[in-house]
Amino acid sequence: MRPFAFRPKLISSLREYSRRTFAADLMAGIIVGIVALPLAIAFGIASGVSPEKGIITAVIAGFVVSLLGGSRVQIGGPTGAFIVIVYGIIQQYGEAGLLVATLMAGVLLVLMGLFRLGTVIKFIPYPIVVGFTAGIALTIFTTQIPDLLGLDFGGEAVPGDFIGKWGLYVRHAASVDPLNALVGVLSILLIVVTPRFVRRIPGSLVAIVLLTAGVWLLRRYAGIEGIDTIGDRFTIRAELPAASLPAIDWQAVRSLLPAAFTIAVLGAIESLLSATVADGVTGDRHDSNTELIAQGAANLLTPLFGGIPATGAIARTMTNINNGGRTPVAGIVHAVVLLLILLLFMPLAQYIPMACLAGVLAVVAYNMSGWRTFAALLRNPRPDVTVLLVTFLLTVVFDLTVAIEAGLLLACVLFMRRVMETTEISVIRSEIDPGAGLDVALHEEPLKVPDGAEVYEINGPYFFGIATRFEELTAQMGDRPRVRIIRMRRVPFIDSTGLHNLANLCELSHKQHITVVLSGVGQEVRRALDRAGFPALVGPENICADIHAALARAEAIIGQTR
């Protein structure tokens, strides 16, 4: 195995860097920084932390991911996918627990990269990714309903579960505030309509600027105070806090390990998916393992400054590409722009209406849901549909940790079932067609199976899922042959359970005075058989290279007993 190489794309990008490239990266970085501002604020508030912590996360994670990452154009920062899990951790363990979980997730991401799991992450079944993404989107939308409509619950606590939330909303539907609801609807309309007229300026920024100005004017000159703003709920600090390490104890680590695992897996999936999408547009090729290490480093650093989990953001990465960004310098510029906004203009954020941010997140949730993809997957084979729906429902009804664990388990079980269905075991007693199973016709005479011999042909992996089937098949055979030929030419691998059952068959056959001959054993299977001691068990002369040799060996054994 070749040694692991940590290769940040920034190093290779700077070798042929030019003034023209810097101009393009500078412009792209400024635009992406402006685009990221409202999203960082919205994601921070929706996650249960103060708005500036969303920007702090975008600054630090954006800088680290671009500095150390394996993609030229990846933009890191807080994303909507983390809202549900982060909010749940804060509710259960507080912000201190979130910081510990994020640090642990950072360690896990670094280890994933070091152990070259970047390519493995990509093989998580697509229905699981679509299912939990759609579930997260629906959950995000659900959490924004009170701010979007200005609902008043009269002091009643908002339940943590999905069904309880909607029950509360229905009971208090009459408390909708017209002004807040109007701001929420207008924000959604502005976000949707803006791209039809202006492509370079994001609709979310237009909505926030216009509606914030409008609400400020209504307060200043019309005396209308009924529209809730960020300043009504949060005290905003326009500074980058000093780094501090949260208190960590073994009990906290054990309790938060499942949540940290979920953050790490979700961050790995989203960042590598974003990098893969970017590769398709730019024609470049990212380094998955280097990218995971960069994501891990970002999640190790952001908690020290009070930040929340971060990953690669597809929307901001595509904005970077579409505006000319082609090297990690653009991502670094985007982080610097956000830092300047935090230090110089953050107090103005207190005037942003909460309903406007809820509208931004409602659109994020809609775009994130991928409902067209979800609907298309419903026409796929039943096992895929089952994984999709189970993951979606568990994400909505329970939480993301349960959904990912159950979805992966169900996908593995259904996959093993499919493999079991593709593995066939047949018994041949008379003639063997040499061309059976080939895509070309062979002009050879059928091979005759000697009297007193049987051929058991295994077509597919010989693993624990089908090992018992072999035993059941042999038990059903009434007569006892003198020789059992087990043809394994199409067995790509054999696991420990398969080896155990095959050994039991050989020992039982020996007690019944039946000789077992193995035929067509491939190199990998032969190595497994050798390590398990099969040459001594059946005799090295009874492990044959092909069916011709196996039939000849069977004839010799039968001839000796006559």
C-alpha positions in Angstrom: 0.0 0.0 0.0 1.4 3.3 -1.0 1.9 5.9 1.8 -0.8 8.5 2.4 -0.1 11.9 0.9 -1.6 15.1 2.3 -1.9 17.4 -0.7 -3.7 20.7 -0.2 -4.9 22.1 -3.5 -3.7 25.6 -2.5 -0.1 24.5 -3.0 -0.5 23.2 -6.5 -2.7 26.1 -7.4 -0.1 28.7 -6.5 2.6 27.2 -8.7 1.0 28.7 -11.8 -0.8 31.6 -10.2 -1.2 34.9 -12.1 -2.5 38.4 -11.6 -5.4 37.6 -13.8 -6.3 34.5 -11.7 -6.1 36.6 -8.6 -8.5 39.2 -10.0 -11.0 36.5 -10.8 -10.6 34.9 -7.3 -10.9 38.3 -5.6 -14.2 39.1 -7.3 -15.6 35.6 -6.7 -14.5 35.7 -3.1 -16.2 39.0 -2.4 -19.4 37.8 -4.0 -19.4 34.5 -2.1 -18.7 36.4 1.1 -21.8 38.6 0.6 -23.9 35.5 -0.4 -22.7 33.6 2.7 -23.6 36.5 5.1 -27.4 36.0 5.4 -27.1 32.2 5.3 -24.5 32.2 8.1 -26.7 34.4 10.3 -29.8 32.3 9.5 -28.1 29.0 10.1 -26.6 30.2 13.4 -30.0 31.4 14.8 -31.8 28.3 13.6 -29.2 26.1 15.2 -29.9 27.7 18.6 -26.8 30.0 18.9 -26.3 33.7 18.5 -26.1 35.1 14.9 -22.4 36.1 15.1 -21.5 32.5 15.8 -22.8 31.5 12.4 -20.5 34.1 10.9 -17.5 33.1 13.1 -18.0 29.5 11.8 -18.1 30.7 8.2 -14.9 32.8 8.7 -12.8 30.1 10.4 -14.1 27.0 8.5 -14.1 28.9 5.2 -10.4 29.9 5.7 -9.2 26.4 6.9 -11.1 24.4 4.3 -9.6 26.6 1.5 -6.2 26.6 3.1 -5.9 22.8 3.6 -8.6 21.3 1.4 -8.4 18.8 -1.4 -10.7 20.8 -3.8 -9.8 24.0 -5.6 -13.2 25.7 -5.3 -14.8 24.2 -2.2 -16.4 26.8 0.2 -16.7 25.7 3.8 -19.1 27.0 6.4 -22.3 26.2 8.4 -25.0 24.5 6.3 -28.7 23.7 6.7 -28.0 20.0 7.1 -26.5 20.6 10.6 -29.4 22.7 11.9 -31.4 19.8 13.2 -28.6 17.9 14.9 -27.0 21.0 16.3 -30.3 22.3 17.8 -30.9 18.9 19.3 -27.5 18.7 21.0 -27.9 22.2 22.4 -31.3 21.4 23.8 -29.9 18.3 25.5 -26.4 19.2 26.4 -26.1 22.9 26.1 -23.6 24.9 24.0 -20.7 23.3 25.9 -21.9 19.9 24.8 -22.1 21.1 21.2 -18.5 22.3 21.3 -17.3 18.9 22.7 -19.3 17.0 20.0 -17.9 19.2 17.2 -14.3 18.7 18.5 -14.9 14.9 18.5 -16.4 15.1 15.0 -13.3 16.9 13.9 -11.1 14.2 15.2 -13.2 11.5 13.4 -13.0 13.4 10.1 -9.3 13.7 10.4 -9.1 9.9 11.1 -11.3 9.2 8.1 -8.9 11.1 5.9 -5.8 9.4 7.4 -7.3 6.0 7.0 -8.4 6.8 3.4 -12.1 6.5 3.9 -12.8 9.3 1.5 -13.7 6.9 -1.3 -15.7 4.7 1.0 -18.0 7.6 2.1 -19.1 8.0 -1.5 -20.6 4.5 -1.5 -23.3 5.3 1.1 -26.5 4.3 -0.7 -28.1 7.2 -2.6 -31.6 6.6 -1.1 -30.2 7.2 2.4 -28.6 10.5 1.3 -31.8 11.6 -0.4 -34.0 10.4 2.5 -32.2 12.1 5.3 -31.6 15.3 3.3 -35.4 15.5 2.5 -36.1 14.8 6.2 -33.8 17.5 7.3 -35.4 20.0 4.9 -38.9 19.2 6.2 -37.7 19.6 9.8 -36.0 22.9 9.0 -39.2 24.2 7.4 -41.2 23.1 10.4 -38.9 24.9 12.9 -39.3 28.2 10.9 -43.1 28.3 10.9 -43.5 30.3 14.2 -41.1 33.1 12.9 -42.4 33.0 9.4 -46.1 33.5 10.5 -45.4 35.4 13.8 -47.3 32.8 15.9 -48.0 33.5 19.5 -48.1 30.4 21.7 -49.0 32.3 24.9 -46.1 31.0 26.9 -46.7 27.3 25.9 -43.4 25.5 25.3 -42.6 24.3 21.8 -42.4 20.4 21.8 -39.2 18.9 20.5 -40.9 16.3 18.2 -42.2 16.9 14.7 -45.8 15.8 15.4 -46.0 17.8 18.6 -44.8 21.0 16.8 -47.4 20.8 14.2 -50.1 20.0 16.8 -49.0 23.2 18.6 -49.1 25.2 15.4 -52.6 24.0 14.5 -53.9 24.9 18.0 -52.5 28.4 17.7 -53.2 29.0 14.0 -55.5 31.9 14.9 -52.6 33.8 16.5 -50.9 34.5 13.1 -49.4 38.1 13.1 -50.3 39.8 9.8 -47.2 42.0 9.7 -44.7 39.3 10.4 -46.4 36.9 8.0 -46.3 39.6 5.3 -42.6 40.1 5.8 -42.1 36.3 5.6 -44.1 36.0 2.4 -42.3 39.0 0.8 -38.9 37.6 1.7 -39.8 34.3 -0.1 -41.1 36.2 -3.1 -38.0 38.4 -3.4 -35.7 35.4 -3.2 -37.6 33.6 -5.9 -38.1 36.6 -8.2 -34.6 38.2 -7.9 -32.7 35.7 -10.1 -35.0 36.5 -13.0 -33.7 40.1 -13.1 -30.3 40.0 -11.4 -28.2 36.8 -11.5 -25.1 37.9 -9.7 -26.8 39.2 -6.5 -28.4 36.5 -4.4 -32.1 36.8 -3.7 -31.6 36.2 0.0 -29.3 39.3 0.2 -31.8 41.4 -1.7 -34.6 40.3 0.6 -32.7 41.0 3.8 -31.5 44.4 2.7 -34.8 45.6 1.4 -37.0 44.2 4.2 -34.6 45.3 6.9 -34.6 48.8 5.5 -38.4 48.7 5.3 -38.9 47.5 8.9 -36.4 50.1 10.2 -38.3 52.9 8.3 -41.6 51.6 9.8 -40.2 51.7 13.3 -38.5 55.1 12.9 -41.2 57.0 11.1 -44.5 55.1 11.5 -44.0 53.8 15.1 -44.7 50.2 14.1 -42.9 48.0 16.6 -44.7 44.7 16.1 -42.2 43.1 13.7 -39.7 41.0 15.5 -36.0 41.5 14.7 -32.7 39.8 15.6 -32.0 42.6 18.1 -35.2 41.8 20.0 -33.9 38.4 20.8 -30.1 38.5 20.7 -27.2 40.6 21.9 -24.8 40.8 19.0 -21.0 41.1 19.6 -19.0 42.4 16.7 -15.8 40.7 17.6 -13.8 37.5 17.1 -13.7 35.9 20.6 -10.5 34.6 22.2 -9.9 30.9 21.7 -10.8 28.6 24.7 -10.9 24.9 25.1 -14.2 23.6 26.5 -14.2 21.3 29.6 -14.0 17.7 28.4 -14.7 14.7 30.6 -15.1 11.0 29.8 -18.9 10.9 30.6 -19.5 13.8 28.2 -17.4 12.0 25.5 -19.4 8.8 25.9 -22.8 10.6 25.8 -21.9 12.7 22.8 -20.2 10.1 20.7 -23.3 9.2 18.7 -24.0 12.8 17.9 -20.3 13.4 17.0 -20.4 10.4 14.7 -23.5 11.8 13.0 -21.9 15.2 12.5 -18.7 13.6 11.1 -20.6 11.3 8.7 -23.0 14.1 7.6 -20.1 16.5 7.2 -18.1 14.0 5.2 -21.0 13.2 2.9 -21.9 16.8 2.2 -18.4 18.0 1.7 -17.4 15.2 -0.7 -20.7 15.5 -2.5 -20.1 19.2 -3.0 -16.5 18.6 -4.2 -17.8 16.0 -6.6 -20.4 18.3 -8.1 -17.7 21.0 -8.4 -15.5 18.6 -10.3 -18.2 18.0 -12.8 -18.4 21.7 -13.5 -14.7 22.7 -13.5 -13.3 19.5 -14.9 -10.9 19.2 -12.0 -10.5 16.2 -9.6 -10.5 16.7 -5.9 -8.6 14.6 -3.3 -11.2 13.1 -1.0 -8.9 12.2 1.9 -7.2 15.6 1.9 -10.6 17.2 1.9 -11.7 15.1 4.9 -8.6 16.1 6.8 -9.3 19.8 6.0 -12.9 19.4 7.1 -11.7 17.8 10.3 -9.3 20.6 11.0 -12.0 23.2 10.5 -14.3 21.4 13.0 -11.4 21.2 15.5 -10.7 24.9 15.2 -14.2 26.5 15.1 -15.4 25.2 18.5 -12.4 26.9 20.1 -14.0 30.2 19.1 -17.6 29.2 19.9 -18.5 28.1 16.4 -20.8 25.4 15.2 -20.1 22.4 12.9 -19.1 23.2 9.3 -18.8 21.4 6.0 -18.5 22.1 2.3 -21.5 24.1 1.1 -22.8 23.2 -2.4 -24.7 26.4 -3.0 -21.8 28.7 -2.0 -19.3 26.5 -3.9 -21.4 26.7 -7.1 -21.7 30.5 -6.5 -17.9 30.6 -6.3 -17.5 28.7 -9.6 -20.1 30.7 -11.5 -18.4 33.9 -10.5 -15.0 32.9 -11.8 -13.3 31.4 -8.7 -10.9 28.7 -9.7 -8.4 28.3 -6.8 -8.6 28.2 -3.0 -7.6 31.8 -2.9 -11.3 32.7 -3.6 -12.4 30.8 -0.5 -9.8 32.6 1.6 -11.0 36.0 0.3 -14.6 35.0 1.1 -13.5 34.3 4.7 -11.7 37.7 5.0 -14.8 39.5 3.6 -17.0 37.8 6.2 -14.5 38.7 9.0 -14.6 42.4 7.9 -18.4 42.4 7.9 -18.4 40.8 11.4 -16.0 43.5 12.8 -17.4 46.5 11.0 -21.0 46.0 10.1 -22.4 43.4 12.4 -24.4 45.8 14.7 -26.6 46.5 11.7 -27.7 42.9 11.7 -29.9 43.6 14.8 -32.4 45.2 12.5 -33.0 42.1 10.3 -36.5 40.8 10.8 -36.8 37.3 12.1 -39.6 36.6 9.6 -37.2 37.5 6.8 -34.6 35.0 8.0 -37.4 32.4 8.3 -38.2 33.1 4.7 -34.6 32.6 3.7 -34.5 29.2 5.5 -37.8 28.2 4.1 -36.4 28.6 0.6 -33.2 26.8 1.7 -35.3 23.9 2.9 -37.2 23.8 -0.3 -34.1 23.7 -2.4 -32.5 21.2 0.0 -35.5 18.8 -0.1 -34.8 17.6 -3.7 -38.5 16.6 -3.9 -38.2 15.8 -7.6 -35.4 13.4 -6.9 -37.4 12.0 -4.0 -40.4 11.4 -6.2 -38.2 9.8 -8.9 -36.7 7.4 -6.4 -40.2 6.2 -5.5 -40.3 4.5 -8.9 -37.2 2.5 -8.1 -37.1 -1.1 -6.9 -38.9 -1.8 -3.7 -35.8 -2.2 -1.5 -34.5 1.2 -2.5 -37.9 2.8 -1.8 -38.0 1.1 1.6 -34.6 2.5 2.6 -35.6 6.0 1.3 -38.9 6.1 3.2 -37.5 4.6 6.4 -34.6 7.1 6.5 -36.9 10.0 5.7 -39.5 9.1 8.3 -36.9 8.4 11.0 -35.2 11.7 10.3 -38.5 13.6 10.7 -40.1 11.6 13.6 -36.9 10.8 15.6 -33.6 12.4 14.7 -30.7 12.2 12.3 -28.6 9.9 14.3 -31.3 7.2 14.4 -32.1 7.7 10.8 -28.5 7.3 9.5 -27.8 4.2 11.7 -31.1 2.5 10.8 -30.9 3.5 7.1 -27.4 2.0 6.8 -28.4 -1.1 8.7 -31.5 -1.6 6.5 -29.5 -0.9 3.3 -26.9 -3.5 4.4 -29.5 -6.1 5.1 -31.3 -5.5 1.8 -28.0 -5.6 0.0 -27.2 -9.0 1.6 -30.6 -10.2 0.6 -30.0 -9.2 -3.0 -26.6 -11.0 -3.0 -28.2 -14.1 -1.5 -30.8 -14.0 -4.3 -28.0 -13.8 -7.0 -26.1 -16.8 -5.5 -27.3 -20.1 -6.9 -26.5 -23.7 -6.0 -27.3 -26.4 -8.4 -26.8 -30.2 -8.5 -25.7 -32.0 -11.6 -25.7 -35.7 -11.9 -25.5 -36.6 -15.6 -23.9 -34.1 -18.0 -22.2 -30.7 -17.8 -22.5 -28.2 -20.6 -19.0 -26.6 -21.0 -20.6 -23.5 -22.5 -23.2 -23.0 -19.7 -23.1 -19.5 -18.4 -20.9 -18.1 -21.2 -21.8 -15.5 -23.7 -20.3 -17.4 -26.6 -21.2 -20.9 -28.0 -18.6 -23.6 -27.4 -18.5 -26.5 -29.8 -17.6 -29.1 -27.2 -19.2 -32.3 -26.2 -21.0 -32.3 -22.9 -18.9 -33.6 -20.0 -20.2 -36.8 -18.5 -20.4 -37.0 -14.7 -19.3 -40.5 -13.6 -21.8 -42.8 -12.0 -21.4 -42.4 -8.2 -20.5 -38.7 -8.4 -22.5 -35.5 -8.1 -21.5 -31.9 -9.0 -22.6 -29.1 -6.8 -22.1 -25.8 -8.7 -22.0 -22.6 -6.7 -22.7 -19.4 -8.7 -21.9 -16.3 -6.5 -20.3 -15.4 -3.2 -20.1 -18.2 -0.6 -20.8 -16.2 2.6 -22.9 -16.5 5.7 -26.1 -15.6 3.9 -26.1 -18.7 1.7 -23.9 -21.2 3.7 -27.0 -22.7 5.4 -28.7 -23.1 2.0 -25.9 -25.4 1.0 -26.4 -27.5 4.1 -30.2 -27.7 3.5 -29.6 -28.7 -0.2 -27.3 -31.6 0.8 -29.7 -32.7 3.6 -32.5 -33.1 1.0 -30.5 -35.5 -1.2 -31.7 -39.0 -0.5 -28.9 -41.1 -1.9 -25.2 -40.8 -1.1 -22.7 -40.5 -3.9 -19.2 -41.8 -3.7 -17.7 -38.4 -4.8 -19.0 -34.8 -4.3 -17.5 -32.3 -6.7 -18.0 -28.7 -5.5 -17.5 -26.5 -8.5 -16.4 -23.0 -7.3 -15.3 -21.4 -10.6 -17.8 -18.5 -10.0 -17.2 -18.0 -6.3 -15.5 -14.6 -6.0 -14.9 -14.8 -2.3 -15.7 -17.0 0.7 -16.1 -15.7 4.3 -15.4 -17.4 7.6 -19.0 -18.7 7.9 -18.7 -20.2 4.4 -15.4 -21.8 5.3 -16.9 -23.2 8.5 -19.9 -24.7 6.7 -17.7 -26.1 3.9 -15.5 -27.7 6.5 -18.5 -29.2 8.2 -19.7 -30.6 4.9 -16.2 -32.1 4.2 -16.1 -33.7 7.7 -19.6 -35.1 7.4 -18.9 -36.4 4.0 -15.7 -38.1 5.3 -17.8 -39.8 8.0 -20.2 -41.0 5.3 -17.2 -42.3 3.2 -17.8 -39.6 0.6 -14.8 -37.9 -1.0 -15.1 -34.1 -1.6 -13.3 -32.7 -4.6 -13.1 -28.9 -5.0 -13.1 -27.6 -8.6 -12.2 -24.3 -10.3 -11.0 -22.6 -7.1 -9.9 -19.0 -7.8 -6.8 -17.5 -6.4 -8.4 -15.4 -3.6 -10.7 -18.3 -2.6 -7.7 -20.7 -2.7 -5.7 -18.5 -0.4 -8.6 -18.5 2.1 -8.9 -22.3 1.8 -5.2 -22.7 2.4 -5.2 -20.5 5.5 -8.2 -22.6 6.8 -6.3 -25.9 6.4 -8.4 -27.4 3.5 -5.5 -29.1 1.8 -5.0 -31.2 4.8 -8.8 -31.7 5.3 -9.7 -32.9 1.8 -6.2 -33.7 0.5 -4.2 -31.5 -1.9 -4.9 -33.9 -4.8 -8.6 -33.2 -4.3 -8.3 -29.4 -5.0 -8.4 -29.3 -8.8 -7.8 -26.4 -11.2 -10.9 -27.0 -13.4 -13.8 -29.3 -14.0 -11.9 -31.6 -16.4 -9.4 -32.4 -13.7 -12.1 -32.8 -11.1 -14.1 -35.3 -13.2 -10.9 -37.2 -13.9 -10.1 -37.3 -10.1 -13.7 -38.5 -9.4 -13.3 -41.3 -11.9 -10.1 -42.4 -10.3 -11.6 -42.4 -6.8 -14.6 -44.4 -8.0 -12.4 -46.8 -9.9 -10.4 -47.5 -6.7 -13.5 -48.6 -4.8 -14.9 -51.0 -7.4 
